Amino acid sequence: MSELISRAFEQWQPANNFLTIKTLDCHTGGEPLRIITQGFPELIGKTVLEKRRYCMQHFDHLRTALMFEPRGHADMYGVLITEPEREDSDFGAIFIHNEGYSTMCGHAIIALSKFAVESGLVKRTGDDTQVRIDAPCGLIVAQAKSDENGQVTETSFDCVPSFVALQDAIVNVPELGEVRFDLGYGGAFYAYVEAADVDLKCDEAHYSELIRKARLIKQAVNEQFEISHPFEEDLSFLYGVIFVEPLNKAELHSRNVCVFAEGEVDRSPTGSGVSGRAAIHYQRGDLALGQPITIASILDSRFNVQVQQSLDYGPHKAIVPRVTGSAHIAAKCEFIIDPNDPLKDGFIFR
C-alpha cells in the first residue's frame, strides 16, 4: 500500500457523538483478556461488588459491545479497571464475558499484574513486585517477577480461601445418567468431573462435546443442588464445569478443561479452577502443604499451583492456594461505537 493511501485512511476521525474505548488485548496461556483502559463510563459504588452491580444496571450494553461480535467473539473475556476498594490496594477489577460477570479470574490477575508493573501503575520494587487487586471475591495479592529488562515474565497470586463444598456428589444428567462430581470454590464455584466418566478426553478433538456435556451437567447441578457461599450472596452461583484428566507424569499432574458462562472454553488451565482443585486434592490427602503440581489446559499451556496454608472459612476447612503463570501482549486497540449502528451492542453466535 502506498504511503499516500495509508495516510489517508489513518487520518480518519470518529464523529463527536461516537464513543471511543481503548484497550490492551493480551492472553494468559492462550485465554484472551481485553483490559479496558480508557473511555468506559464511571462506575458508582464504594466496593467492587457495588460497582459491578451498577455496571450491570447501566452499562451492560457496553459489556456486550466489547465482548460480542463484531468486536469480540463467543470466547472473549475482559476486565474493567476501577479505583481500589481498600486503602492499601492498587486498583479494582470487574471481570466480564459472554454471559455477564464473574467473581474471580486467575488468568486476568496474572495479566493485570504484568501490565500494572510494566506500565508503571505499580512501582517496580526489584525482581519481585507486589500487586494488590480488589476483585469481586475479595483481595488478591500477586507477585510479579521481572527480568533484567524490567519485563514481567511470570506472576504468582494467592487466591482467596478455597474449599470443597461437596465431595463425590451424584447428579442425574439427561443423556448422561448419574455423574459423580466435586463442587469446589476457588473464587468461583465449579463442578469438577472426571472426563473419562462421561467418555471424554481433555483435548481439541472433543472440543464440541466438552461444551455440550458441560452445559448439560451445569444445568442439572443448578436444578438439583443449592450453591451457597458462606458470606456473600453475589458469589453463590455455579460458574462452570471443569473436566479433569489425570496424567500422572513427573512434570505434569493433570489436564483441565473449564467450560464456563455460556459455553466458553478457557484456553488456560483456569486460575480459579486450579485453586478449587488444589482444595479438593488437599482434602483428599493427595496434595501436601507446599507441594507444587502443574496442570495443563486444552492448549497445553500450564499453571503451577500449591497450597500455602490451611484455615477455617465459615463452615469450611479451606486453603490458600498460590497459582503461577505468565501473560503476553497481543494488541493495543481503539474500539469505536457508532450510535447509529444497528449492531452497536454486539451479537453472538455459538
Solvent accessible surface area in square Angstrom, and as a share of the most:
residue,aa,sasa,rsa
1,M,185,0.83
2,S,57,0.37
3,E,129,0.58
4,L,127,0.63
5,I,87,0.44
6,S,45,0.29
7,R,106,0.39
8,A,62,0.48
9,F,156,0.65
10,E,137,0.62
11,Q,119,0.53
12,W,140,0.49
13,Q,134,0.59
14,P,38,0.24
15,A,53,0.41
16,N,163,0.84
17,N,95,0.49
18,F,49,0.20
19,L,59,0.30
20,T,39,0.23
21,I,0,0.00
22,K,77,0.33
23,T,4,0.02
24,L,35,0.17
25,D,18,0.09
26,C,4,0.03
27,H,64,0.29
28,T,0,0.00
29,G,17,0.16
30,G,24,0.23
31,E,1,0.00
32,P,23,0.15
33,L,1,0.01
34,R,11,0.04
35,I,7,0.04
36,I,7,0.03
37,T,75,0.44
38,Q,108,0.48
39,G,32,0.31
40,F,33,0.14
41,P,43,0.27
42,E,138,0.62
43,L,21,0.10
44,I,92,0.47
45,G,27,0.26
46,K,176,0.75
47,T,44,0.26
48,V,1,0.00
49,L,23,0.12
50,E,67,0.30
51,K,21,0.09
52,R,7,0.03
53,R,93,0.34
54,Y,57,0.22
55,C,0,0.00
56,M,80,0.36
57,Q,133,0.59
58,H,92,0.41
59,F,38,0.16
60,D,44,0.23
61,H,82,0.37
62,L,6,0.03
63,R,16,0.06
64,T,18,0.11
65,A,0,0.00
66,L,0,0.00
67,M,0,0.00
68,F,26,0.11
69,E,50,0.23
70,P,88,0.55
71,R,35,0.13
72,G,11,0.11
73,H,75,0.33
74,A,12,0.09
75,D,10,0.05
76,M,14,0.06
77,Y,4,0.02
78,G,0,0.00
79,V,0,0.00
80,L,5,0.03
81,I,64,0.33
82,T,16,0.09
83,E,129,0.58
84,P,49,0.31
85,E,63,0.28
86,R,83,0.30
87,E,189,0.85
88,D,87,0.45
89,S,11,0.07
90,D,50,0.26
91,F,8,0.04
92,G,0,0.00
93,A,0,0.00
94,I,0,0.00
95,F,0,0.00
96,I,0,0.00
97,H,2,0.01
98,N,10,0.05
99,E,76,0.34
100,G,8,0.08
101,Y,22,0.08
102,S,0,0.00
103,T,1,0.01
104,M,1,0.00
105,C,8,0.05
106,G,1,0.01
107,H,5,0.02
108,A,0,0.00
109,I,0,0.00
110,I,1,0.00
111,A,0,0.00
112,L,6,0.03
113,S,0,0.00
114,K,21,0.09
115,F,23,0.10
116,A,6,0.05
117,V,8,0.04
118,E,54,0.24
119,S,86,0.56
120,G,52,0.50
121,L,113,0.56
122,V,12,0.07
123,K,168,0.71
124,R,93,0.34
125,T,93,0.54
126,G,37,0.36
127,D,94,0.49
128,D,66,0.34
129,T,1,0.01
130,Q,84,0.37
131,V,0,0.00
132,R,53,0.19
133,I,0,0.00
134,D,0,0.00
135,A,3,0.02
136,P,7,0.05
137,C,17,0.10
138,G,15,0.15
139,L,47,0.24
140,I,0,0.00
141,V,37,0.22
142,A,0,0.00
143,Q,64,0.29
144,A,0,0.00
145,K,87,0.37
146,S,8,0.05
147,D,40,0.21
148,E,158,0.71
149,N,113,0.58
150,G,19,0.18
151,Q,90,0.40
152,V,5,0.03
153,T,71,0.41
154,E,67,0.30
155,T,1,0.01
156,S,22,0.14
157,F,1,0.00
158,D,36,0.18
159,C,5,0.03
160,V,11,0.07
161,P,29,0.18
162,S,0,0.00
163,F,0,0.00
164,V,15,0.08
165,A,33,0.25
166,L,59,0.30
167,Q,69,0.31
168,D,67,0.35
169,A,15,0.11
170,I,87,0.44
171,V,0,0.00
172,N,90,0.46
173,V,1,0.01
174,P,89,0.56
175,E,134,0.60
176,L,42,0.21
177,G,33,0.31
178,E,129,0.58
179,V,4,0.02
180,R,77,0.28
181,F,0,0.00
182,D,9,0.05
183,L,3,0.01
184,G,0,0.00
185,Y,2,0.01
186,G,0,0.00
187,G,0,0.00
188,A,3,0.02
189,F,0,0.00
190,Y,2,0.01
191,A,0,0.00
192,Y,11,0.04
193,V,1,0.01
194,E,50,0.22
195,A,0,0.00
196,A,79,0.61
197,D,81,0.42
198,V,7,0.04
199,D,121,0.63
200,L,7,0.04
201,K,104,0.44
202,C,1,0.01
203,D,47,0.24
204,E,141,0.63
205,A,95,0.74
206,H,52,0.23
207,Y,62,0.23
208,S,82,0.53
209,E,63,0.28
210,L,1,0.00
211,I,15,0.07
212,R,97,0.35
213,K,20,0.08
214,A,2,0.02
215,R,98,0.36
216,L,37,0.19
217,I,0,0.00
218,K,30,0.13
219,Q,109,0.49
220,A,2,0.02
221,V,0,0.00
222,N,72,0.37
223,E,122,0.55
224,Q,87,0.39
225,F,52,0.22
226,E,149,0.67
227,I,18,0.09
228,S,63,0.41
229,H,13,0.06
230,P,41,0.26
231,F,130,0.54
232,E,49,0.22
233,E,139,0.62
234,D,40,0.21
235,L,6,0.03
236,S,21,0.14
237,F,72,0.30
238,L,7,0.03
239,Y,9,0.03
240,G,0,0.00
241,V,1,0.00
242,I,0,0.00
243,F,0,0.00
244,V,13,0.08
245,E,30,0.14
246,P,72,0.45
247,L,37,0.18
248,N,137,0.70
249,K,108,0.46
250,A,117,0.91
251,E,106,0.47
252,L,4,0.02
253,H,57,0.25
254,S,0,0.00
255,R,41,0.15
256,N,1,0.01
257,V,1,0.00
258,C,1,0.00
259,V,5,0.03
260,F,6,0.03
261,A,7,0.05
262,E,87,0.39
263,G,1,0.01
264,E,1,0.00
265,V,1,0.01
266,D,7,0.04
267,R,60,0.22
268,S,1,0.01
269,P,0,0.00
270,T,9,0.05
271,G,1,0.01
272,S,2,0.01
273,G,0,0.00
274,V,0,0.00
275,S,0,0.00
276,G,0,0.00
277,R,5,0.02
278,A,0,0.00
279,A,4,0.03
280,I,10,0.05
281,H,28,0.13
282,Y,70,0.27
283,Q,90,0.40
284,R,96,0.35
285,G,64,0.61
286,D,85,0.44
287,L,5,0.03
288,A,59,0.45
289,L,105,0.52
290,G,38,0.37
291,Q,75,0.33
292,P,75,0.47
293,I,14,0.07
294,T,32,0.19
295,I,0,0.00
296,A,0,0.00
297,S,0,0.00
298,I,29,0.15
299,L,106,0.53
300,D,62,0.32
301,S,26,0.17
302,R,104,0.38
303,F,3,0.01
304,N,46,0.24
305,V,0,0.00
306,Q,47,0.21
307,V,0,0.00
308,Q,63,0.28
309,Q,89,0.40
310,S,62,0.40
311,L,56,0.28
312,D,97,0.50
313,Y,41,0.16
314,G,45,0.43
315,P,113,0.71
316,H,38,0.17
317,K,156,0.66
318,A,3,0.02
319,I,4,0.02
320,V,21,0.12
321,P,0,0.00
322,R,81,0.29
323,V,0,0.00
324,T,25,0.15
325,G,7,0.07
326,S,41,0.26
327,A,5,0.04
328,H,101,0.45
329,I,89,0.45
330,A,73,0.56
331,A,39,0.31
332,K,170,0.72
333,C,33,0.20
334,E,94,0.42
335,F,30,0.13
336,I,48,0.25
337,I,12,0.06
338,D,43,0.22
339,P,56,0.35
340,N,119,0.61
341,D,43,0.22
342,P,125,0.79
343,L,96,0.48
344,K,68,0.29
345,D,56,0.29
346,G,20,0.19
347,F,65,0.27
348,I,62,0.32
349,F,153,0.64
350,R,122,0.44
